[in-house]
Amino acid sequence: MSSRILPGLAAGLLLGATSFGAMAADLVVYHSWSAAPEVAALNVLKAGIEAKGHTWTDIAIPHNTGSNVNLMSLVTGGQPPNVFMESNPGVYRDLAGMGFGFPLTQWYTDNHVTENLPAAVAASIAVDGEIVKVPTALHIDGMVYYNKDVAAAVGVDPASWTSLDAMFADFQKVRDAGYAPVAVGSQPFQVGYLMHALVAAIAGPDIYSSIYGGDVDPAVFDDPAFAKTLETLRLFSQEAGREAQNRPWNETTNQVITGKALMQVHGDWMKGEWLGAGKVAGKDFGCVEIPGAKSVVVTVDAWGLLGGVSDEMKAAELDFASVVVDPEIQAKFSAAKGSTPVRLDAPAASLDACSTEVLSILADPARQVQSPNNTVDSDWQSSIWDVVFNYWGDPSMSVEDVIAKLKDNYETILG
């Protein structure tokens, strides 16, 4: 492990004392963020770490490349990072089994962190009843972000849509005015996220949890609401021109920012792209949940701390945790990334129109479901992505074909 302890340089915790003092250390930080708003947000954390006397060494892995495999390779190869970005509970179970678990429940209690977290955040950071993650960003996976100038020019008001049918009914008006109704990117990741956001919105939390929860029930594939979800996904795929093939999500967002398209449905981390372009929430762009949504999918990006190290390094890792969840730093971090603070006591002045909307949506815990990254077997999730992406790109593939293939995959992977 790359770790450097410098005698004589002490750093206290932002949120309280631990049983051992934190001496300055070189923290090796493993993550998969590379978009400009993501890097800007990381720099907020880096400044907080450096203010405590520590240094930050990056190990950056391209997004959506199976980075958990590379993380485990580093650990088993004897060069583990100190801090890593990961949400999948299976990774934490594996690390604990290897002697690298770092339970944090008592630290959260001692520092009064848990009581200031939204329900969705608190649920996402525990694995098997023990808090092991440090939440850094709160997002809803499926939000409608729209260009207010385009909406005004076309004469539509996305905030007035009460159903997806109402939304699609306005698309021809948008086309007639010379704009694309919706920008989409044809990549497995983007289609997979749109799919689970639509399952939550159209089919509702019970069916969603039966597909993306810990206990999968293949009987729900025969529910008419699931078929309706697939039919709606097809409508989105029909909006994807040839230029959408392999277009990254942030380039897709730029189609809306630059006024080529009215809207995009994606995780609301796309707000970071709007802010990076100098746009103002509520003035230049608006954000609403998927019209008529029965529930929303909540993503909580989180860090893990690697156990099995010295007390001095553990203290430095807890310094990292205290920086991440500090309310003031959360406000600065969220403004840079385009996320919503994970703490309810973050300064209210830091909340823009879209963060205020997200917190309003999350006021009802019954309408919240967790991202598959926090709940589902990774092989099962990958199989869903493969099936729906094939369906997305193959007009001859029917809803019945998708359902049959998912049932087959269930028997192979989980049956």
LOTOR-766380 format. One record per residue (C-alpha): residue in one letter; z, y, x. Coordinates in steps of 0.2 Angstrom, whole numbers, plus 5000, padded with zeros to 4 digits. Layout:
<nodes>
AZYX ...
</nodes>
This chain:
<nodes>
M500050005000 S499650175006 S501350265005 R502050405016 I503950445015 L504350615023 P506250635027 G507050795023 L505850845009 A506750814992 A506050844975 G507050834959 L506450774943 L505850894929 L506750804916 G508350744924 A509050644938 T508850464943 S510050354952 F509050384968 G508350544976 A506450564977 M505850604994 A504150674997 A502750534996 D500950504996 L500550444979 V498950344977 V498250374960 Y496950264952 H495950324938 S494250324930 W493950504925 S492450604932 A491850724919 A492150904923 P493550934909 E494350774915 V494450824933 A495150994928 A496550904919 L496950794933 N497050954944 V498351014933 L499450864936 K498950864955 A499651044956 G501250984947 I501450844959 E501150944975 A502451074968 K503750934970 G503250904988 H502150754986 T500350724990 W499050644979 T497750524985 D496250474973 I495550304970 A494250354957 I493250214948 P491750254937 H492150254918 N491850094908 T491549984922 G492849854920 S494049954930 N495549844926 V494749704936 N494649824951 L496449874949 M497049694949 S495949664965 L496849804974 V498549734969 T498149554974 G497249614989 G498849704995 Q498249884993 P498949924976 P499050104970 N500650194965 V500050254949 F498550194938 M497750244922 E497750094910 S498050064892 N497649884890 P499349794887 G498649634895 V498649724912 Y500449774911 R500949594906 D499949524921 L500749654933 A502549614926 G502149424929 M501749464947 G503349564950 F502549734949 G503249784931 F504049954930 P505149964914 L505350144908 T506350134892 Q507950194899 W507150334908 Y506350394892 T508050384883 D508950474897 N507750614897 H507550634878 V505650604879 T505350474865 E506150584852 N504750714855 L503250604854 P502150574838 A502350404830 A500550354836 V501050394854 A502750314854 A501950154847 S500550144861 I501650154876 A502650004873 V502149824878 D503249684870 G504649804866 E504749884883 I504050064887 V502950044902 K501650184900 V501650374903 P500650454889 T499450594896 A498250634882 L498150614863 H496450594854 I495650534838 D494250414842 G493050474828 M492950664824 V491550774818 Y491250914830 Y489951034824 N489051194830 K489551334818 D488051444822 V486951294817 A487951254801 A487751444796 A485851444800 V485551284790 G486751334776 V487951184776 D489851174778 P490451014787 A492251064782 S491751044764 W491150864765 T492350744756 S491350584759 L490050514771 D488850514757 A489050704755 M488750714774 F487150614774 A486550704759 D486450864769 F485550794784 Q483750824776 K484251014774 V484651014793 R483050924798 D482051044787 A482751194797 G482251114813 Y483851044820 A484450864823 P485750824810 V486850724822 A486750694841 V487050514846 G487050424863 S486450244863 Q487650154875 P488750004871 F490350114874 Q489750254862 V489150134848 G490750024850 Y491850174848 L490850234833 M491050064825 H492850054826 A493050234820 L491950194805 V492950034801 A494550134801 A493750274790 I492750164778 A493649994777 G495450064780 P496950014790 D497149844784 I495449784788 Y495449874804 S497049794810 S496349624805 I494849654817 Y495649754831 G497449714830 G498449584839 D498049444826 V496249434821 D495849374804 P493949324802 A494049324783 V493949514783 F492149504789 D491649444771 D492449604763 P491249714755 A492049864764 F491549794781 A489749764775 K489749954770 T490349994787 L488949904795 E487649984783 T488350154788 L488250114807 R486350084803 L486150254796 F486850334812 S485750224823 Q484250284813 E484650454820 A484450404838 G482750444845 R482050374861 E482950514871 A484650444866 Q484450284875 N485750274889 R486250454886 P488050484891 W489250554879 N489550724887 E487650754888 T487550704869 T488950834866 N487850964875 Q486550934862 V487751004850 I488451144861 T486651214865 G486151214846 K484951074846 A485950964834 L487251004821 M488550884825 Q489250734835 V490450594829 H491450534844 G493150544852 D493850724852 W493950724871 M492250804868 K493150964865 G493350974884 E491451004885 W491551144873 L492951224882 G492051204898 A490551294891 G491651444887 K491651404868 V493151434856 A493751314844 G493651384826 K492451524831 D490951434840 F491351254834 G492251164821 C493150994820 V493550884805 E493950704803 I492550584797 P492350634779 G493350534767 A494250434780 K495550314775 S496250304792 V495950374810 V495950284826 V497150364839 T496850344858 V498250384869 D497650394888 A499150334898 W499750304916 G500650154923 L501850154937 L501850014949 G503549924952 G503949814967 V504149964979 S505550054987 D506850154978 E506150314986 M504350274980 K505050234963 A505850404962 A504150484967 E503250384954 L504550444941 D504250624948 F502450594943 A502950534925 S504050684923 V502650804928 V501450714915 V502650724900 D503350904904 P502951004888 E502251154898 I501151054909 Q500550954894 A499951114886 K499051164902 F498350984904 S497750974886 A496851144887 A495951084902 K495450914895 G495150954877 S496550844871 T498050874860 P499750874869 V500750704867 R502350804864 L502750884848 D503751014857 A502351074868 P502151264866 A501351304849 A500351444857 S499451314867 L498751234851 D496951284847 A496151254830 C495551084834 S497251024841 T498051094825 E496850994815 V497250834825 L499150854822 S498850894804 I497850734802 L499250634812 A500650704800 D500450544790 P500950384801 A500250274787 R498450334791 Q498550304810 V497950144818 Q497950114837 S496450114848 P495749934852 N496149974870 N498049954866 T497949804855 V496549684856 D496049544868 S494749624880 D493549474878 W493549494859 Q493249684860 S491849654872 S491049534860 I491149654846 W490249794857 D488849664861 V488549624843 V488549794836 F487549864850 N486149734847 Y486249774829 W486049964833 G484449934843 D483649794833 P483149854815 S482749674811 M484549614813 S485349614796 V487149644791 E487349454787 D486749424805 V488049524812 I489449444802 A488849274806 K488849314825 L490549394824 K491249234816 D490449124829 N491149234843 Y492849224835 E492849034835 T492249034853 I493549164860 L495049164848 G494849014837 
</nodes>
